[in-house]
Amino acid sequence: MQDKIGSAAGQIWKMLAAAKAPVNITDIPKRTNLPAQIAFQGLGWLAREGKLEYQQKGRSIYVALCSAEYVS
């Protein structure tokens, strides 16, 4: 199971790196074609590693990679 979650974290990282703006967390399963449970576990993995920034806008939560994650 950890391999599956780690792989999901990698897919999410790549999707967020390509995104032009923060992504609503509810859109992540659709944008990565991952089951919601696995996608949210992958988000937790990235959050635990300190790779994500979260923003609350109204009732929605958006996520983006920390600026240190972007390679110029």
NORGINOR-V307809 format. One record per pair of residues at least 12 apart in sequence whose C-alpha atoms are under 10 Angstrom apart, sorted by the first residue. I is the first residue (numbers start at 0). GAP is how many residues later the second one is. D is the distance in whole Angstrom. If there is no record, write none. Layout:
i = [I/I]
gap = [GAP/GAP]
d = [D/D]
This chain:
i = [0/1/1/1/3/3/3/3/4/4/4/4/4/4/4/4/4/5/5/5/5/5/5/6/6/6/7/7/7/7/7/7/7/7/7/7/7/7/7/8/8/8/8/8/8/8/8/8/8/9/9/9/9/10/10/10/10/10/10/11/11/11/11/11/11/11/11/11/11/11/12/12/12/12/12/12/12/12/13/13/14/14/14/14/14/15/15/15/15/15/15/15/15/16/16/16/16/16/16/17/18/18/19/20/20/20/20/21/21/21/21/21/21/21/21/22/22/22/22/22/22/22/23/23/23/23/23/23/23/23/23/24/24/24/24/24/24/24/24/24/25/25/25/25/25/26/26/27/27/27/27/42/45/46/46/46/49/49/49/50/50/50/50/50/50/51/51/51/51/51/51/52/52/52/53]
gap = [37/39/40/43/34/35/37/38/32/33/34/35/36/37/38/39/40/32/35/36/37/39/40/31/32/35/21/24/25/26/27/30/31/32/33/34/35/37/38/29/30/31/32/33/34/35/36/37/38/32/33/35/36/20/21/22/23/28/31/16/17/19/20/22/27/28/30/31/34/53/29/30/33/38/39/51/52/56/18/51/13/16/17/49/50/12/15/16/36/47/48/49/54/47/48/49/52/53/54/52/45/46/44/41/42/43/44/31/32/33/39/40/41/42/43/31/32/38/39/40/41/42/30/31/32/33/36/37/38/39/40/14/15/18/29/35/36/37/38/39/13/14/34/35/36/12/35/12/15/34/35/20/19/16/18/19/15/16/19/13/14/15/16/17/18/12/13/14/15/16/17/12/13/14/12]
d = [9/10/10/10/8/10/10/9/10/6/8/9/6/5/9/9/8/10/9/6/10/7/9/10/10/8/10/8/10/7/10/7/6/9/8/5/8/9/10/9/7/9/8/4/6/8/6/6/10/8/10/10/9/10/7/9/9/9/9/7/9/9/7/9/8/10/7/7/9/10/9/9/8/9/9/9/7/9/9/10/9/8/7/10/10/9/10/10/9/8/6/6/10/8/7/10/8/7/9/10/8/10/9/9/9/7/10/9/9/8/9/6/5/5/8/10/10/8/5/5/6/10/10/9/9/10/7/6/4/6/9/9/8/9/9/8/6/6/6/10/10/9/9/8/9/10/9/8/9/10/9/9/9/10/9/10/9/8/10/9/6/5/9/8/7/6/5/5/9/10/9/6/6/9/9]
